[in-house]
Structures are given as C-alpha cells and as structure tokens.
Amino acid sequence: MNEKSILNPPTSRREFLRTSSSAALGGMVAANLTIAPKSSAADGDTLKIGLVGCGGRGSGAASQALRADKNVVLTAMADAFSDALHRSLNTLKSQFPDKVKVEPDQCFVGLDAYQKVIASGVDVVLLATPPGFRPLHFKTAVDAGKHIFCEKPMATDVPGIRAVMAAAEEAKKKKLAVVAGFCWRYDSARRELFKRIHGGAIGDLRALYHTYYTGPVKPMPPANKRPAGMGDVEWQVRNWYNFSWLSGDGYVEQAVHSVDKLAWATKDLPPLRCTAVGGRQIPNNEGNIFDHIEVNYEFANGVRGFVVHRQITNCYGENRDYIMGTKGIANIGGRRRPVEITGEASWSYEGPTPPDMYQVEHNELFASIRSGNPINDGAWMCQSTLLGIMGRLAAYTGQEITWEQAVKSQEKLVPDNLDWNMSLPITPIPMPGRTKSA
C-alpha cells in the first residue's frame, strides 16, 4: 500500500507530533526528581522494578517483567488502596520468592503513591493504573529518568494525550525505553500478517472492519452498595471502569485494541474524519459510559475503517478483524485459521505457536534496555489512543469529528488536584445531538 495514495489528512502526523510536544500539560505538576537514568545495563547489573497499579493487569505485568530478565527484582509497589497492593504482593511473592524484594516501607498507598515508587531508586516503572492517571504518572516517570512499561490506553482525553506525547519525545532524548500495552503488536503471527499487508499482499486497502463484541468488564454496583462515609473520589476510583474520566469509556479502554489494529494496517497515518453512533442500552446506575459505539473512520481516496464495540451480556460475541484490499482479504480471529489472507496471495500462519504476547512485550523491553537501544512506542501508542478518543467524541456528540478537531480538542475530563475528600459530582451520561465537544 502506498501511504500517500491513501492517507493525506489536513493535519499530518508530523504536525500532531510538533504541536503535542509544545502543548501545555494541563496544570499537572510532577515531582522534582533528578535521578540519572540507567539508559543501558550490562547483563550482570540488577534492574530494580517498581509497580504502580496493583490490580489484575498490574500484577500480570509485574509477573511478566520478573520472567523477562534473569537479573531483575521488584522493590517497590504503589496503589490507591492497601487491599489491592497487599493482595498483589502476596501473589507475586508466592510466584517469585527470590525476585520480590518489597519491604514494608516500600509499599505506598494513596493518590500520591506513584511519586514515592518513582523516587525509590527503581530503574523500570510499570504503569497499570486506570488510564485517567496515565499522563501524570508517565510524565513523572520520564522526568525521573525511568524506563517505562505503560498499559493502554495512554489517556482519557486529548490534553492528556498531548502530555504523554511530549513526555515520550523527552524519553527518546533521554534514551529511555517506552513499551506500550498494545499487546497485539508484539504477537509474532500478527506481526507476520501486517508485514505482508504492508508489503502489498492484499493490494491497496479499500476497507477495514473490526469487531469488539463482549460483555461488561466491571459492572457498576447500585448506589445503595456505596459504603457509608465513602467519598466521591474513592467510590469512582474503586469503580473506575464506569466513569469516562478514569476509563475513557469502553471504546477507549477496551476496543482501542481494535482501533490500534486499524491504525497498524494504515501505517499509523491518521484519518480525515469520523462519525459514530452509540449510547447506553442497559441502565448503569451512577456510571456515565456508553455500552455500545460504532465508529466510521474516513481516510483519503474514500477508504473507510469501521470499529464496532458492544459490552452487553447475553449478546453475540466476536473479536475479529477484516482488512480488505484490491487483491485479497486479511482475517484475524477466525475459528479455523486465526491469522490468514485469502485472495491472489492466499496465506495462513503456519509457524510455531506464538509465544505469549504479554510476555514478549516485557522480553523486548528489558532486552532493549540491556542493549542500550531502547524501544520507544511513544508516537504510535499516542496516535492509536487519540483515534479511540476521536471516535468517542463523535459518538458522544453525534457530530462529525475531523482529525484536526481531535488534535486540538480542549475537553479535559480528568480533574485537577484530586483529593479523597473533594466533592466530585458525576457528569451526566452524554446525549448525542445535545452534548457539546470542546
């Protein structure tokens, strides 16, 4: 596929990078940390790991990091809540008794716990909190000279994306490794497929169709289940998936994997515009996210990309990708052949069983640190997240959103100066045609 023949947006990726790097960071103030980065490490050097966010994904990331390199130790952990931290710590200790060296005074709890982990002398930070916190945590880690694994998505609003992009550019200057949790890009079968797509195996792209039909990830409990005395912030953070400022909506938090594969197929060049439909079919008590969104992205030369997302129980489930070109179709997720091309150059993946992609992410992260040639996923991880936010903006407002509008969006979802005791009213669920976009 010829990039120029398909994608020629009014605001180029280069312009996005330029404007993002100079953007204001939304009033976020990082800790004043000046520890020199360990930009490379000999095989005999011990690398210290800090975990920020001790839920299931964070615990999984820590487990994979500890398996990725023979000379690493986990020395510090942070979470908003003590119960989550100690549950994770106990599990990791049972799995890696010789590699988990987290002393009681290196267990940090609270909204500022991330700062204490980053300042504790670790070399690598794993960021796995709800994504609303990601921009602040990411910038603080880069400022402190830490190598980073950061789960997807990278933010829940565009000001946050601009902050992460600026920090990722700084990480590149500091020779810090940045690996994103967009795990499919680390799957060997998918890598081979996309290599063939980019090499012309299906001809010029004409359309892309991606499905993400699943059930709710973390249903919202009824309001009467809220413990007496629990403040607004704690209630929302404990049920983070149901609030757009914390999760970005299911489309941005979960279906962004499908959005990322759309971006990968189109060589990470942005669309011209998008429209979307979506809403809330099943009542969600106090939450404010949609449970279904379908986005239509328009690229140059009339190429269209469709991402459909639903999180409702007792419905048809599917997570597949159909990438259609002038000479064939690439399919991902089929029951008989999970990765294949049909058409003039038919092909299916016949290689060895791919290694676990979550593990590969960390294997390659630590190998790049050891080699002194750090990976930096910064540009495309931010662009894929922005594509997801762009689609959500279109669904919430009912309007056509151009790439330029998305890049320049000033809508800020994440509150400044969060405090457990602050009042944080829940924003009403969006209403297309009435909700405005900043």
C-alpha positions in Angstrom: 0.0 0.0 0.0 1.3 3.4 -0.9 0.9 5.7 2.1 0.5 8.9 0.0 -2.2 7.3 -2.2 -4.5 6.5 0.7 -3.8 8.9 3.6 -3.3 12.6 3.2 -5.0 14.2 6.2 -5.3 18.0 6.7 -3.3 17.8 9.9 -0.3 15.4 9.4 1.1 13.1 12.0 4.3 15.3 11.9 2.2 18.3 12.8 0.5 16.4 15.6 3.9 15.5 17.0 5.1 19.0 16.7 2.1 20.6 18.4 1.9 17.9 21.0 5.5 18.4 22.1 4.9 22.0 22.7 1.5 21.7 24.3 0.7 22.7 27.9 0.4 19.8 30.3 -3.0 20.8 31.8 -1.6 22.1 35.1 0.0 18.7 36.0 3.0 19.2 38.3 5.4 16.3 38.6 7.7 15.6 41.5 11.1 17.2 41.3 13.1 14.1 40.7 16.6 14.2 39.2 17.9 10.6 39.5 20.1 9.9 36.4 18.6 7.3 34.0 20.2 3.9 33.6 20.0 4.1 29.8 21.7 0.7 29.4 22.7 -2.1 31.7 25.2 -4.9 31.5 23.9 -8.4 31.9 25.3 -8.5 35.5 23.6 -5.3 36.6 20.4 -5.7 38.6 17.5 -3.7 37.4 15.0 -2.7 40.0 11.3 -2.6 39.1 8.5 -0.5 40.6 4.8 -1.3 40.1 2.2 1.4 40.0 -1.3 0.0 40.0 -1.7 -3.4 41.6 -4.9 -4.7 40.1 -5.0 -7.8 37.8 -3.3 -6.2 34.9 -0.6 -4.6 37.0 0.1 -7.9 38.8 0.2 -9.6 35.5 2.7 -7.0 34.1 4.9 -7.4 37.2 4.9 -11.2 36.7 5.9 -10.9 33.1 8.6 -8.3 33.9 10.1 -10.7 36.5 10.2 -13.5 34.0 11.6 -11.3 31.2 15.2 -11.0 32.6 17.3 -13.1 34.9 18.6 -10.2 36.9 15.6 -8.1 37.9 13.9 -7.6 41.2 10.7 -6.0 42.3 11.5 -3.5 45.0 8.5 -1.0 45.3 4.8 -1.1 44.8 2.0 1.6 44.7 -1.7 1.5 44.6 -4.6 3.8 45.7 -5.8 1.1 48.0 -3.9 -1.1 50.6 -6.1 -4.2 50.0 -5.2 -4.3 46.3 -1.5 -3.7 47.0 -1.1 -6.5 49.6 -3.2 -8.9 47.6 -0.8 -8.4 44.6 2.3 -8.5 46.8 1.3 -11.8 48.4 0.6 -13.4 45.0 3.9 -12.2 43.5 5.9 -13.3 46.5 4.4 -16.8 46.1 5.4 -16.9 42.4 8.8 -15.3 42.7 10.2 -15.7 46.2 13.7 -14.8 45.1 12.8 -11.8 43.0 10.2 -9.9 45.1 12.2 -7.7 47.5 9.5 -5.3 48.5 10.0 -4.2 52.1 7.1 -2.8 54.1 8.4 0.7 53.8 8.4 0.3 50.0 4.7 -0.3 49.9 3.0 3.0 49.1 -0.7 3.7 49.3 -2.8 6.7 48.2 -3.2 9.1 45.3 0.4 10.2 45.6 1.9 6.7 46.0 3.2 6.7 42.4 5.6 9.5 43.2 7.1 7.5 46.1 7.7 4.4 43.9 9.3 6.5 41.2 11.5 8.3 43.8 12.5 5.0 45.5 15.5 4.2 43.3 13.9 1.9 40.8 15.1 1.6 37.2 11.9 0.5 35.5 8.4 1.5 36.2 5.3 -0.4 35.3 2.2 1.9 34.9 -1.0 0.0 35.2 -3.5 2.2 37.0 -6.8 3.3 35.4 -5.8 5.3 32.3 -7.1 8.6 33.6 -4.0 8.7 35.8 -1.6 7.7 33.0 -0.4 11.2 31.7 0.6 12.4 35.2 2.3 9.1 36.1 4.0 8.8 32.7 5.4 12.4 32.8 6.7 11.9 36.3 8.5 8.7 35.4 10.1 10.3 32.3 11.2 13.4 34.3 12.8 11.0 36.8 14.7 9.1 34.1 12.9 5.8 34.3 12.3 3.1 31.7 8.6 2.5 31.3 6.0 -0.1 30.5 2.6 1.6 30.3 -0.7 -0.1 29.8 -3.1 1.0 27.1 -4.8 3.5 26.6 -2.4 6.4 27.2 -5.0 8.9 28.4 -8.7 9.5 28.5 -8.8 13.0 26.9 -6.8 14.8 24.3 -5.0 17.2 26.7 -3.7 14.0 28.4 -2.5 12.6 25.1 -0.6 15.8 24.4 1.1 15.5 27.8 2.1 11.9 27.1 3.3 12.7 23.6 5.5 15.5 24.9 6.9 13.2 27.6 7.5 10.4 25.1 9.6 12.7 23.0 11.6 13.6 26.1 12.1 9.9 26.9 13.6 9.5 23.4 16.1 12.2 24.1 17.0 10.6 27.4 17.3 7.2 25.8 14.6 5.7 28.0 12.7 2.6 26.9 8.9 3.1 26.5 6.8 0.0 25.7 3.0 0.2 25.3 0.5 -2.3 26.4 -1.0 -2.6 22.9 -0.1 -6.3 23.1 -1.1 -7.4 19.6 1.8 -5.5 18.1 4.0 -8.0 20.0 2.3 -11.1 18.7 4.5 -12.9 16.2 1.6 -14.2 14.0 0.1 -10.7 13.7 3.5 -9.2 13.0 3.9 -11.5 10.1 0.4 -10.8 8.8 0.8 -7.0 9.0 4.3 -7.3 7.4 2.5 -9.0 4.4 -0.3 -6.4 4.3 2.3 -3.6 4.2 4.2 -5.5 1.5 1.2 -5.5 -0.8 -0.1 -9.0 -0.3 -3.8 -7.8 -0.3 -3.2 -4.9 -2.7 -4.3 -1.4 -1.9 -6.5 -1.1 1.2 -10.2 -0.4 0.5 -12.0 -1.0 3.8 -11.3 -2.3 7.3 -13.9 -3.8 9.7 -13.1 -4.5 13.3 -15.4 -6.1 15.9 -15.2 -5.9 19.7 -18.4 -7.6 20.9 -18.1 -8.7 24.6 -19.7 -8.4 28.0 -19.2 -5.6 30.6 -15.8 -5.6 32.1 -16.6 -4.2 35.6 -20.4 -3.6 36.1 -21.3 -0.6 38.2 -22.8 -1.6 41.6 -26.0 0.1 42.7 -25.8 3.3 44.6 -27.1 1.7 47.8 -24.0 -0.5 47.9 -21.8 2.5 48.4 -20.4 2.3 52.0 -21.4 5.0 54.4 -18.8 7.7 54.5 -17.1 6.8 51.3 -16.3 9.9 49.3 -17.0 10.6 45.7 -13.4 10.1 44.5 -12.9 6.8 46.2 -16.3 5.5 45.0 -15.4 6.4 41.4 -11.8 5.1 41.6 -13.0 1.8 43.0 -15.5 1.5 40.1 -13.2 3.2 37.6 -14.3 1.4 34.5 -17.7 3.1 34.6 -16.5 6.7 34.5 -15.2 8.3 31.4 -12.6 10.4 33.2 -11.0 7.3 34.5 -11.5 4.7 31.7 -12.2 6.8 28.7 -15.3 4.7 28.0 -15.3 1.0 27.0 -14.4 2.0 23.4 -11.2 3.8 24.5 -10.3 1.3 27.2 -11.1 -2.0 25.6 -12.0 -1.6 21.9 -8.9 0.5 21.5 -7.1 -2.8 20.8 -9.2 -3.0 17.6 -8.6 0.7 16.9 -4.9 0.0 17.2 -5.0 -2.8 14.6 -6.8 -0.4 12.2 -4.0 2.1 12.8 -1.4 -0.5 12.3 -2.9 -1.6 9.0 -2.9 2.0 7.8 0.7 2.5 8.8 -0.2 4.8 11.7 -1.3 7.7 9.5 -4.4 9.4 10.7 -7.9 9.6 9.1 -9.5 12.7 7.7 -12.6 12.5 9.9 -15.1 10.1 11.6 -18.7 9.8 12.5 -20.2 7.5 15.1 -23.3 6.1 16.7 -23.6 4.9 20.3 -25.5 5.0 23.5 -26.5 3.3 26.7 -28.9 0.4 26.3 -28.6 -1.2 29.8 -29.0 1.2 32.8 -25.7 1.8 34.6 -26.8 3.3 37.9 -24.4 6.1 38.6 -21.9 5.5 35.7 -21.6 7.6 32.6 -20.1 5.5 29.8 -21.9 4.0 26.7 -22.3 0.3 26.4 -22.1 0.4 22.5 -20.3 2.5 20.0 -19.7 2.1 16.2 -17.3 4.4 14.5 -16.8 5.1 10.8 -13.3 6.5 10.0 -12.8 8.1 6.6 -9.3 8.1 5.0 -8.1 9.6 1.8 -9.3 8.1 -1.5 -12.6 7.0 0.1 -11.0 4.3 2.2 -13.2 3.5 5.2 -12.5 1.9 8.6 -15.2 0.6 10.8 -14.8 -0.3 14.5 -17.9 -1.8 16.3 -18.0 -2.2 20.0 -20.6 -3.6 22.4 -20.4 -4.6 26.1 -23.7 -6.1 26.9 -24.4 -9.6 28.4 -26.3 -12.3 26.6 -25.4 -11.0 23.2 -23.4 -12.4 20.3 -19.6 -12.2 21.0 -16.8 -11.6 18.5 -13.4 -10.1 18.4 -12.2 -10.2 14.8 -10.5 -8.0 12.1 -11.3 -8.0 8.4 -8.9 -6.0 6.3 -10.0 -5.7 2.7 -7.8 -4.8 -0.3 -7.9 -4.9 -4.0 -6.2 -8.3 -4.2 -7.4 -10.1 -1.1 -8.7 -10.0 2.4 -6.7 -10.4 5.7 -8.7 -12.0 8.5 -7.7 -12.1 12.2 -9.6 -14.2 14.8 -11.2 -16.9 12.7 -12.1 -20.2 14.3 -10.3 -22.4 11.8 -7.3 -20.2 10.9 -6.8 -17.4 13.4 -4.5 -15.4 11.0 -4.9 -15.7 7.3 -5.1 -14.0 3.9 -7.5 -15.0 1.2 -7.2 -13.9 -2.4 -4.5 -13.7 -5.1 -1.7 -14.5 -2.5 -3.6 -16.7 0.0 -1.6 -17.4 3.2 -2.2 -18.5 6.7 0.2 -18.5 9.6 1.9 -21.9 9.9 4.8 -21.1 12.2 5.3 -22.3 15.7 2.8 -21.5 18.4 3.4 -17.8 19.1 4.9 -17.0 22.5 2.6 -15.2 24.9 2.4 -11.6 23.5 2.2 -10.1 27.0 5.5 -11.8 27.9 7.1 -10.7 24.6 6.4 -7.1 25.4 8.5 -7.3 28.5 11.1 -9.6 27.0 11.7 -6.9 24.3 11.5 -4.1 26.8 14.3 -5.5 29.0 16.4 -6.7 26.1 16.3 -3.1 24.7 17.5 -1.7 28.0 20.3 -4.2 28.2 21.4 -3.4 24.6 21.4 0.4 25.0 19.0 0.6 22.1 15.7 1.3 23.9 12.4 0.8 22.3 10.1 3.9 22.2 6.5 3.2 21.2 5.5 6.8 22.1 4.3 8.1 18.8 2.1 5.3 17.7 0.7 4.5 21.1 -0.5 8.1 21.5 -1.9 8.1 18.0 -3.9 4.9 18.5 -5.3 6.3 21.7 -6.2 9.5 20.0 -8.1 7.6 17.3 -10.1 6.0 20.1 -10.8 9.3 21.8 -11.8 10.8 18.4 -14.3 8.0 17.9 -15.8 8.5 21.4 -16.1 12.3 20.8 -18.1 11.6 17.6 -20.3 9.1 19.4 -20.9 11.3 22.5 -21.7 14.4 20.5 -23.4 12.9 17.4 -21.2 15.2 15.3 -18.6 14.6 12.6 -15.2 15.0 14.1 -12.2 15.8 11.9 -8.7 14.8 12.7 -7.7 18.4 13.2 -10.6 18.9 15.7 -9.5 15.9 17.6 -5.9 17.0 17.8 -6.9 20.4 19.0 -9.6 19.3 21.5 -9.6 21.1 24.8 -12.1 18.8 26.5 -10.4 17.8 29.8 -12.1 15.0 31.7 -9.6 14.4 34.5 -10.0 16.7 37.5 -7.0 18.7 38.7 -5.6 18.3 42.3 -7.6 15.1 43.2 -8.2 14.6 46.9 -10.0 11.9 48.7 -12.2 14.4 50.4 -13.2 16.6 47.5 -16.7 16.7 46.0 -16.7 15.1 42.6 -20.3 15.1 41.1 -20.8 12.5 38.4 -21.0 14.0 34.9 -24.4 13.0 33.3 -24.2 10.4 30.5 -23.7 12.1 27.2 -26.6 12.7 24.8 -25.8 12.8 21.1 -27.1 15.9 19.5 -27.0 17.8 22.8 -23.6 17.0 24.3 -21.0 19.5 23.0 -17.3 18.9 22.2 -14.7 21.4 23.4 
